[in-house]
Amino acid sequence: MKVAFLIHSMEVNSCRYRILQYLPYLEEKKVDISILFYQRRWSDRLKLYRDFSKYDILYVHRKLFLPFEFWYIRKKAKKIIYDFDDALMYRSSSAKKSYSLSRRSKFAYMMKRVDFIIAGNQFLNSEAMSYNRNTKIIPTSIDLNQYTPKKDYHKEGPITIGWIGSSSTLQYLKRLMPILENIFKKYQNIELKVVCDEFVESNSIPIIKKRWNSDEEEADLKSFDIGVMPLVDDLWARGKCGLKILQYFCVGVPAVCSPVGVNRDIVEDKVNGFWAQNDDQWINCLLRLIKEEKLRKEMGLKGRETVEKGYSIQTNAPRILDTLNKVIVI
């Protein structure tokens, strides 16, 4: 079976977690894999598209094509799988209005014409099923071989509240800053650590600003005592696939999150973390974890179990292979 994975970049988080980490397993199972990249110039695109007929399956990651462009791709490709982990049919949370006619049109056109769709969560799956019944939910997953649970939950110094992510999601952390600053006024034995390529600012709470580095990611995650994933409840955020929480959980760090979209599935309230729906809940949940070392450990290890049961590549890589085998005979 020859499969071409069409992606944006080897460095983009979504590509790493939804495509690249599965490739060793697929190659071990004798899948002939090619990695292709989206092209900017039309001449390069057409050259790329003409070669799609060489593969049994074209596996498209995230991108929404213009209808006339996808019409040509569809003519050249034998079978197409579309994989996505964001609400691409809507505008992002920073936009004034969520609905976008152009995004929706491209999404609808493509979903009607692909052979199979892999969605990162139930919300995205329901959007896709409006146009195509051949869908499956495969959540964003973690390679448990790359992360071990932290061993030391005892902290002599400040308790570290951690956030890791891309600059595009930093807007959600900025909304949380007044709450964290409020907590710091009452309980000064805390600090915020941000692992990103951009950072938030504060005149009160201490902030550790750490640029993301793949070689240091596990150590950065283990330096957190509590992980946070704030969101706003809008259509874009409901499409998020909870990667931050999974990263916290894989090293045994408990999470406090906005119960939006897949966060409600990954975090079991009061078991492996807390849901926080308003300012008071954020303050109360964070203060409880700040003060209770035993609870941080118990919830963190429960979080690790959550990843092991349903959000690891060890669980989901065989499901990717099963999908490839299914699509071949559709």
C-alpha positions in Angstrom: 0.0 0.0 0.0 1.4 3.4 -1.1 0.2 6.3 1.0 1.2 10.0 0.5 0.7 12.3 3.5 0.2 15.9 2.4 1.2 18.2 5.2 2.2 21.8 6.0 5.5 21.3 7.8 7.5 18.8 9.8 7.6 21.4 12.6 3.9 22.2 13.0 2.5 20.7 16.2 -0.6 19.3 14.5 1.5 17.6 11.9 3.8 16.1 14.5 1.0 14.7 16.7 -1.5 13.7 14.1 0.7 12.5 11.3 4.5 12.1 11.9 4.5 10.2 15.1 2.4 7.4 13.5 4.8 6.9 10.6 7.2 4.5 12.2 4.4 2.2 13.2 2.9 2.3 9.7 6.3 1.6 8.1 6.8 -1.3 10.4 3.5 -2.7 9.0 4.8 -2.4 5.5 3.0 0.7 4.4 5.0 2.5 1.7 5.0 6.2 2.9 5.8 9.4 1.2 5.7 12.9 2.8 4.6 15.7 0.5 4.3 19.4 1.3 1.8 22.1 0.2 3.3 24.3 -2.4 2.9 28.1 -2.8 3.4 28.6 -6.5 0.8 27.3 -8.9 3.4 25.6 -11.2 4.7 23.7 -8.2 1.2 22.7 -7.1 0.2 21.4 -10.5 3.4 19.3 -10.7 2.7 17.9 -7.3 -0.9 17.1 -8.0 -0.1 15.3 -11.3 1.9 12.7 -9.3 -1.0 11.8 -6.9 -2.1 9.0 -9.2 1.1 7.1 -8.1 -0.3 6.5 -4.7 -3.1 4.2 -3.4 -4.2 6.8 -0.9 -3.7 10.6 -0.5 -3.9 11.5 3.2 -4.7 15.2 3.4 -3.9 17.0 6.7 -6.0 20.0 7.6 -5.8 22.2 4.5 -9.0 23.4 2.9 -8.6 23.8 -0.9 -10.6 26.1 -3.2 -13.2 24.0 -5.0 -11.7 24.2 -8.5 -8.3 23.2 -7.0 -9.7 20.2 -5.1 -11.7 19.2 -8.2 -8.3 18.7 -10.0 -6.8 16.9 -6.9 -9.8 14.6 -6.8 -9.3 13.7 -10.5 -5.7 12.7 -9.9 -6.0 10.9 -6.5 -7.3 7.3 -6.3 -8.5 7.5 -2.7 -8.5 10.5 -0.3 -8.5 10.6 3.5 -9.0 14.0 5.1 -7.7 14.5 8.7 -8.4 17.6 10.8 -8.2 18.7 14.4 -9.5 22.3 14.3 -12.9 23.9 13.5 -11.6 25.0 10.1 -15.1 25.7 8.8 -15.3 28.6 11.3 -13.2 31.7 12.1 -10.9 31.7 15.1 -11.8 33.0 18.5 -10.1 36.3 17.8 -12.6 37.1 15.0 -15.8 39.1 15.6 -18.0 36.5 13.9 -17.4 32.8 13.8 -19.3 32.0 10.6 -17.4 32.2 7.3 -19.1 31.5 4.0 -15.8 30.9 2.2 -14.5 28.5 4.8 -17.8 26.6 5.0 -18.1 26.4 1.2 -14.6 24.9 0.9 -15.2 22.5 3.8 -18.5 21.3 2.4 -17.1 20.8 -1.1 -14.2 18.7 0.1 -16.1 16.6 2.7 -18.6 15.5 0.0 -15.8 14.3 -2.2 -13.2 12.6 0.0 -13.4 8.9 0.6 -13.0 9.0 4.4 -12.7 11.6 7.2 -10.7 11.3 10.4 -11.8 13.9 13.0 -10.0 14.8 16.2 -13.2 15.0 18.4 -16.9 14.6 18.4 -17.7 18.2 17.5 -15.6 18.0 14.4 -17.0 14.6 13.5 -20.5 15.9 13.7 -19.6 18.8 11.3 -18.1 16.4 8.8 -21.0 13.9 9.0 -23.3 16.6 7.7 -21.7 15.9 4.3 -20.2 12.4 4.5 -21.0 9.4 6.6 -17.6 7.8 6.2 -16.0 9.2 9.3 -14.1 8.1 12.4 -13.0 9.9 15.5 -9.3 9.4 16.3 -8.2 11.8 19.0 -4.9 13.6 19.1 -2.5 11.2 20.8 0.7 11.1 22.8 3.6 8.7 22.4 3.9 7.3 25.9 7.4 6.1 25.2 8.5 9.7 24.9 7.2 10.7 28.3 7.5 9.3 31.8 5.5 10.4 34.9 7.2 12.9 37.1 8.4 11.4 40.4 8.8 14.4 42.7 5.5 16.2 43.7 7.0 17.8 46.7 7.9 21.5 46.2 10.0 23.6 48.6 9.9 26.7 46.4 7.0 28.3 44.5 4.2 26.1 43.0 4.5 26.4 39.2 1.3 26.9 37.2 2.2 25.9 33.7 1.0 26.6 30.1 2.4 25.2 26.9 1.3 26.0 23.4 1.6 28.1 20.2 1.3 31.8 20.1 -2.0 31.5 18.3 -3.6 30.1 21.5 -1.9 32.6 23.8 -5.0 34.7 23.6 -6.8 32.3 26.0 -4.0 32.5 28.6 -4.1 36.3 28.4 -7.8 36.1 29.5 -6.7 34.1 32.5 -4.0 36.5 33.7 -6.3 38.7 35.9 -7.4 35.5 37.8 -3.8 34.4 38.3 -2.8 37.8 39.5 -5.8 37.8 41.9 -4.6 34.5 43.3 -1.0 35.8 43.7 -2.3 38.7 45.8 -3.7 36.1 48.3 -1.1 33.4 47.9 2.3 34.5 46.8 4.0 31.1 46.8 3.2 30.6 43.1 4.8 31.4 39.7 3.6 31.1 36.1 5.7 29.2 33.5 4.9 29.8 29.8 6.5 27.5 27.2 5.9 29.2 23.8 7.6 31.4 21.2 5.8 34.4 22.6 4.8 35.4 26.1 2.3 37.2 28.4 3.3 40.0 30.7 2.4 40.8 34.3 3.4 43.5 36.8 2.6 41.2 39.7 2.9 37.4 39.3 6.4 36.1 38.5 6.6 34.6 35.0 9.1 32.1 33.7 9.4 32.6 29.9 10.7 29.5 28.2 11.0 29.1 24.5 9.7 25.8 23.3 12.4 23.2 22.4 11.5 19.6 21.4 14.5 18.3 23.3 13.4 20.0 26.5 9.7 19.6 26.2 9.4 16.7 28.7 11.5 18.5 31.3 9.5 21.6 30.9 6.2 19.7 31.4 7.6 18.0 34.5 8.6 21.4 35.9 4.8 22.2 36.1 2.9 21.4 39.3 -0.5 22.3 37.7 -1.3 22.7 34.0 -4.0 25.1 32.7 -6.0 25.1 29.5 -8.4 28.1 29.5 -10.7 28.5 26.5 -13.7 30.6 25.5 -16.9 28.7 24.6 -17.2 29.4 20.9 -17.4 27.3 17.7 -13.7 27.5 17.1 -12.7 26.5 20.6 -15.1 23.5 20.5 -13.0 22.1 17.7 -9.8 22.1 19.9 -8.5 18.6 20.6 -7.0 19.1 24.0 -3.3 18.6 23.3 -2.2 20.8 26.2 -4.1 18.6 28.7 -2.7 15.4 27.2 0.8 16.8 27.5 0.2 17.6 31.1 -1.3 14.3 31.8 1.4 12.2 30.1 3.9 13.4 32.7 1.4 13.1 35.6 0.5 16.8 36.0 -3.1 17.6 36.9 -5.1 20.1 34.8 -7.6 22.9 35.4 -9.5 23.6 32.2 -12.5 25.3 30.6 -15.0 22.5 30.0 -15.3 23.3 26.3 -15.4 20.7 23.6 -13.1 17.7 24.0 -11.8 19.1 27.3 -15.0 17.7 28.9 -14.0 14.2 27.6 -10.4 14.2 28.6 -10.8 15.9 32.0 -13.1 14.1 34.4 -14.0 16.8 36.9 -12.6 16.2 40.4 -10.9 13.0 39.2 -7.9 13.8 37.0 -8.4 17.6 37.1 -11.0 20.3 37.5 -13.5 22.1 35.3 -13.5 25.9 35.8 -16.4 27.8 34.2 -16.1 31.2 35.9 -13.6 33.3 37.8 -14.5 31.9 41.2 -14.2 28.3 40.1 -10.8 29.0 38.5 -9.6 30.6 41.8 -11.0 27.8 44.0 -9.7 24.9 41.9 -6.3 26.4 41.5 -6.0 27.2 45.2 -6.9 23.7 46.1 -4.3 22.2 43.9 -1.7 24.8 45.0 -2.3 23.9 48.7 -2.7 20.1 48.4 0.4 18.2 47.3 -1.3 14.8 47.7 -4.2 15.8 45.5 -1.8 17.0 42.7 -0.2 13.6 42.7 -3.4 11.6 42.7 -5.0 13.6 39.9 -1.8 13.7 37.9 -1.4 9.9 37.9 -5.1 9.6 37.1 -4.4 11.8 34.1 -1.6 9.5 33.0 -4.1 6.6 33.1 -6.5 8.6 30.9 -3.8 9.0 28.2 -2.9 5.3 28.5 -6.5 4.2 28.0 -7.5 6.3 25.0 -5.1 9.0 23.9 -1.8 7.2 23.2 -0.4 6.3 19.8 0.0 2.8 21.2 -3.8 2.7 21.2 -4.6 4.7 18.1 -1.8 3.8 15.6 -3.6 0.5 14.9 -6.8 2.5 14.3 -5.0 4.6 11.6 -3.8 1.4 9.9 -7.3 -0.1 10.0 -8.6 3.0 8.4 -6.1 2.8 5.6 -6.9 -0.8 4.9 -10.6 0.0 4.9 -10.3 2.9 2.5 -8.3 0.8 0.0 -11.4 -1.4 -0.6 -14.1 1.3 -0.4 
